[in-house]
């Protein structure tokens, strides 16, 4: 339960649950991540009333977070801005970071032309993350190779744009996690698994113990920090391809990306770096 009394003296902003209370004026740092808003609202409610309740709950929680006079890891509006992947590629290129040739479209003709200009082929992926459930089975869209037969049937594309990129050869796939000014990079040889060649997440659990520490070139590390500064972020998880000829190709940055498996293997102290960042910037 949130109790908010604003515009009065003194102002009060309190979280209350099961007889316990937290005065949010005492909070010095906030880590905003994976908030499950309206999870307890019954599915049996009238659809219109439930949608209205969810909308109001979202407005309440988001307003509460925005009202906190504390350090935010990171500010919600900055996270949303930084989540625009087309903008990420544009900014990365402006900083001298190599990126793949990319096309986002719902025009089948444009796809055919683009793929024809990619000598090593092309992959296709989505800009947003979502799952579709069929009979309790979760289905997600991974990055996939564009096959000749795919180009023969793109009619459905007009209802939902997709993102196409030139196929970048992989020696390793890198995950760079930045917390504050600390940079941690791990590498995985995704090419040893046929199912993981185009997206290591397909075999994420099978490969979870195969991640190894990796040292980014100093110049690239500095440019990634500049990328973080551009978006005003203190935390980000960045996906990079290391090519067989030792080029580093930037794919994207996730402002609230997963990291915990890298704490375990290869043992990168990312959790500690996040705690350090929260404590060092706390308003108290």
Residue pairs with C-beta under 8 A, 6 or more apart in sequence:
1 15
1 16
1 17
2 13
2 14
2 15
2 16
2 60
2 61
2 64
3 12
3 13
3 14
3 15
3 16
4 12
4 13
4 14
4 63
4 64
4 67
5 11
5 12
5 13
6 13
6 67
11 25
12 23
12 25
13 23
13 24
13 25
13 64
13 67
13 68
14 21
14 22
14 23
14 24
15 21
15 22
15 24
16 22
24 64
24 67
24 68
25 69
26 284
27 68
27 70
28 70
28 71
28 282
28 283
28 284
29 70
29 71
29 72
29 73
29 278
29 279
29 281
29 282
29 283
30 65
30 68
30 70
30 71
30 72
30 73
31 73
31 274
31 278
32 65
32 72
32 73
32 74
32 76
32 79
32 256
33 256
34 256
35 61
37 54
37 57
37 58
37 61
38 53
38 54
38 57
38 58
41 50
41 53
41 54
41 57
42 50
43 50
45 53
62 76
65 72
65 76
66 76
69 283
70 282
70 283
71 278
71 281
71 282
71 283
73 234
73 235
73 274
73 277
73 278
73 281
74 232
74 233
74 234
74 235
74 255
75 232
78 231
78 232
78 233
78 255
79 233
79 255
79 256
81 87
81 231
82 88
82 231
82 232
82 233
82 236
82 253
82 255
83 254
83 255
85 127
85 163
85 252
86 102
86 104
86 127
88 227
88 252
88 253
89 99
89 102
89 250
89 252
91 227
91 230
91 231
92 99
92 223
92 227
92 250
93 99
95 223
95 226
95 227
95 230
96 223
97 220
97 223
97 224
97 227
97 248
97 250
98 247
98 248
98 249
98 250
99 249
99 250
99 251
100 165
100 166
100 168
100 249
100 251
101 114
101 117
101 118
101 165
101 166
102 163
102 164
102 165
102 166
103 110
103 111
103 114
103 163
103 164
103 165
104 127
104 161
104 162
104 163
104 164
105 111
105 114
105 157
105 161
105 162
105 164
106 157
106 158
106 159
106 160
106 161
106 162
107 157
107 158
108 151
108 154
108 155
108 157
108 158
111 146
111 151
111 154
111 157
111 164
112 151
114 122
114 164
115 121
115 122
115 146
115 151
115 164
118 166
118 167
120 166
120 167
120 168
120 169
121 145
121 146
121 166
121 167
122 145
122 146
122 164
122 165
122 166
122 167
123 143
123 144
123 145
123 146
123 164
123 165
123 167
123 198
124 143
124 144
124 145
124 146
124 150
124 162
124 163
124 164
124 165
125 141
125 142
125 143
125 144
125 162
125 163
125 165
125 199
126 141
126 162
126 163
127 161
127 163
129 140
130 140
130 141
131 138
131 139
131 140
132 138
132 139
132 140
133 139
142 198
142 199
142 201
142 202
143 198
143 199
144 198
144 199
145 167
145 198
146 164
168 241
168 243
168 249
169 243
169 244
170 190
170 191
170 197
170 241
170 242
170 243
170 244
171 189
171 191
171 242
171 243
171 244
171 246
172 187
172 188
172 189
172 190
172 214
172 241
172 242
173 187
173 188
173 190
173 200
173 239
173 240
173 241
173 242
174 185
174 186
174 187
174 214
174 216
174 239
174 240
174 241
174 242
174 248
175 185
175 186
175 187
175 188
175 211
175 237
175 238
175 239
175 240
175 262
176 183
176 184
176 185
176 216
176 224
176 237
176 238
176 239
176 240
177 183
177 184
177 185
177 235
177 236
177 237
177 238
177 257
177 259
177 262
177 268
177 270
178 184
178 224
178 225
178 228
178 233
178 235
178 236
178 237
178 238
179 234
179 235
179 270
179 273
179 274
179 276
179 277
180 234
180 273
180 276
180 277
180 280
181 225
182 273
182 276
182 277
183 216
183 221
183 224
183 225
184 262
184 268
184 269
184 270
184 273
185 213
185 214
185 215
185 216
186 211
186 212
186 213
186 214
186 262
186 266
186 268
187 211
187 212
187 213
187 214
187 242
188 200
188 207
188 210
188 211
188 212
189 210
190 196
190 197
190 200
190 203
190 207
191 197
193 203
193 206
193 207
195 202
195 203
196 202
196 203
196 206
196 207
200 207
208 261
208 265
209 265
210 265
211 261
211 262
211 265
211 266
212 266
213 266
213 268
216 224
216 248
217 248
220 248
224 238
227 236
227 253
228 234
228 236
231 253
231 255
233 253
233 255
234 277
234 281
235 255
235 256
235 274
235 277
236 253
236 254
236 255
236 257
237 253
237 254
237 257
237 258
237 259
238 250
238 251
238 252
238 253
238 254
238 257
239 250
239 251
239 252
239 253
239 254
240 248
240 249
240 250
240 251
241 248
241 249
241 251
242 248
243 249
259 270
259 271
260 270
260 271
262 268
262 270
263 269
263 270
263 271
